[in-house]
Amino acid sequence: MPGSAAYPAAAVALLECVTRASGLALPDEALRDAARRTDEEIARQVESSDEIGELVEALERQYDAFVDAASAEGLLAEPGAEMPTADELGAQFERFLAEQQGRSDTPEP
């Protein structure tokens, strides 16, 4: 698939979920070894380039800010609170997508 990359750690996480949900014990040693090697290669590349290191730090800050904002706003409504309308949900989703794309022309609430 063009533009895609293998990330064995994601496959390990998925396999763990399948194991928990199904109770099946699936072989995962080779996949875990591949995940370890991939993580080591990523760490090597990040350490070897200031530009990549700065990019990773910026992505980590962006993710932390998103998690903090989601925690502050709360993803679930308080008991007795009114549910947002479809338009409000759509506008919030559009703002989220715009933030992910780095756009500043977000719709007003």
N, C-alpha and C positions, 0 to 999 in steps of 0.2 A: 504494500500500500504506500503510495507516494506521500512523503512528509511524515510518516509515522516512525516511531522508534520503539525498540523493545525495551521494556523496563521490568525485569523479572520480579522485583520487589512487589510490584502491583499484582502480579500473578500469584505470588505467595500469599498476599493478603486475601485475594479472592479465594484461593484454595482453602485458607483457614476458615473463611466464612462458610464455604461449602461443607467442610468437615464438621463445623459446629452445628450447622442446620441439618445435616443428613446423618451424622454419626459415622460416616465412612472414613476409614483411615487410608488416605491416598498417599502414594509415594511422593515425597517432595524434596529429597536430599539434593538431587541434581539442580532443581529449580532454586533452592536456597543457596547452593554454591554459585550459580549464575548471578543471583541477586547480590551476593557478597562481592563478587568480582566486578560487577557493574558499579556498585556503590564505591568501591575502591578506585575505579577508573574515573568516575565523576569527581571524587575528592581530589585525585591527582590533577585533573584538568583545571579545577577551580583554583587549586594552590599554584598552578603554573602560570596563571594569567590574572593580572590585576583587574583587567576589564571584566572577565568572567566573574571574578570574586565580587566586584562591585554590583554586577547585574544580579547575582544570587542574593546579595544583601538587600538590594532594592526590592526584589520579589518577596523576600522574607518580611520586610517591613510592610509591604502592601498587604500581604496575607494577614499579618498580625493586626493591622489596622482594620481589615475587613472583619476578622473574628471579634475584635473589641467592639466594633460598631454593631455587629449582629447581637452580641451579648447585651449591649446597653439597650438596644431597641427591643430585644426579646423577639424570638421567632413565634412564640405562642401568645395569644391574647390572654389578658387577665380574665378571671371568671367574671361574667356579667358584662364584659366589654363588647362593643359592637364589632362585628366582623367587617373588614374592609370590603369596599365594593370592587367589582371586577375592574373598573377604571382605575381605582387606587392601586390595586395589585399590579395592573398593567404598567402604570406609571413608575411604580417602584422597581419592577423588573426592567423597564427600559433604562432607568437610572443606573441600576446595577450593571447592565450590559455596557452602557456608555463608560462607566468607570473602568470596567475591565479592558475596554479598548482605548482608554486614555483620552476619551473625548471630553470636551468641556460643555458641549451643547446639550446638556441633560434637560429633559422636560421638567417643567415646574409641577409641584404636587397639586 
